[in-house]
Amino acid sequence: MSDSTTEPEKYSIDEMMERLKPRDPSEGKGELVTRADGSQAMRVKKRKRRTKQGDSKESKRNQRLQLIQISGFVVLLVLAGLLAGIAILYANSSAYRDGLLSKAEANSGAKVSFNQFRMNPATANSNQVMLDWPAGNALSTLDVRGVVAKIAPASFLGKVFKGEEIVAANGELILQAPSAEEPTAISVSAEGIRSVDFSRYSIPLLNVFFGKAKLPDSMLEATEASLYPGTHPGRAEVRLSGGMLKLKGWPELALDRSYIKIRAGQLDFQSLRLMKPQQGNNRRGGRGHIDFSGGVKPLDAGAKHTLSASVEDFSLAYILGGDLGRFFMGDVVTNDSPDSNFLTFDPNSPDTMLLELNISNSVDSRIDISQFKFLSYLALALEDRWYELPGFESEATAMIRREGNSLMMSDIRFEQRGRMALRGSIKNKTGGGIEGQLDIGIPETTIGAASNKRLDQLFGEVREGYRWVSLDISGTSAVPADNFRELYESAENKRASDKPAISDPAAPDSFESLIDQ
């Protein structure tokens, strides 16, 4: 008798269904056999029971592991989302904002304020960020709008607010002359070096004003600025591209590019390249440029700063400006000179900014002079229209000294061999006036071959292969004047008094007769 406590066999659903399937008719038929005692019985072949219960248990075990893994992953996602939500909520809280302000102030030395600051997992955003420095700093205020910072995840809970870059849509920077009695930075409790750490800070559209008055004629307009912090504290690089430099009393200059290194409070101008602005459809504006370089210590109150100047194929007329620029045309370069080619300026007195250049004509350019009254008289007297608009290629050098609207062109040495030489100086005066002295040299052979013999009385002795006459320049840039005609008529009277018995009917008596011919 079987044990009632024996647990009955268990079958899976699949096994049960298998048993219910129709079987082969031959299956189950026995074989008639005779036992030893003579009785007969049917011997049936015992069918082996098949089961997949072991495989089913392994499958269930794997399913349970997968469910555990999926559940764990979901839990982790929920926890991560919860932590991210908490971090975002904290990052948008006043406590986090106050901490970030402290970090920004510790790194900039300025009083910092945010307007509508907010953060998400990828960026930190603010409608406006303002920085205000003390009066002892060369920086006064920086106001930037539309600020977006690409942040690292560690910025939410770490001690350093860091990331790839901070970009502002536009901004306004005001510079000031530092005061020696005032601090250069606000007093802050620093939280460590580089508690705000980004690889790049950029403003695609920045206006820089030279002075708190924000005058439109004392600014760098619409430049693209980028700041690249260095690996060591106090070091950085500033790069500027484009924009228009406007200074009172100076012609406007287009900024091509600028590269400035910052080292322990000193600005090292590697290059500050300026060009003639675009005019009309001329997109280049001019092929030449003026390049400034050198070191400036902006925190030295009351100090004057000097930058080296280099000119390459730049318009002489544009350098000279409206008063003198109409008389001289051509492209110039600077000559090597230890005592010139510099720009000196004082932040406290911007009107005293001085530019001094030693220039000569470019290789592929000549210097033309025009508009002077004596040129037309000389062309009539020599019967040669070349003298109406003479050009100088053999030699064309001069010194230019410009201090705001005040300009002087001295040590002029222009020469076109076999034609003409020019020496002297000229400067402008208040109200558009001009004054100066120019020595005009004409080759001795040209004077001797001229049909107008009175020129022999007008021009003096031979020097450097030329005969010379000295002219006083006066008038205004619009209506220049000189004394060439007076000297010509004086030479005519002198010749008549020296030779009363001889007359030359072919020689004109005056410029009126020259014009009538």
Summary of the structure (lengths in Angstrom):
residues: 517
radius of gyration: 46.4
end to end distance: 159.6
largest distance: 191.3
contacts: 1463
relative contact order: 0.05
helix: 23%
strand: 42%
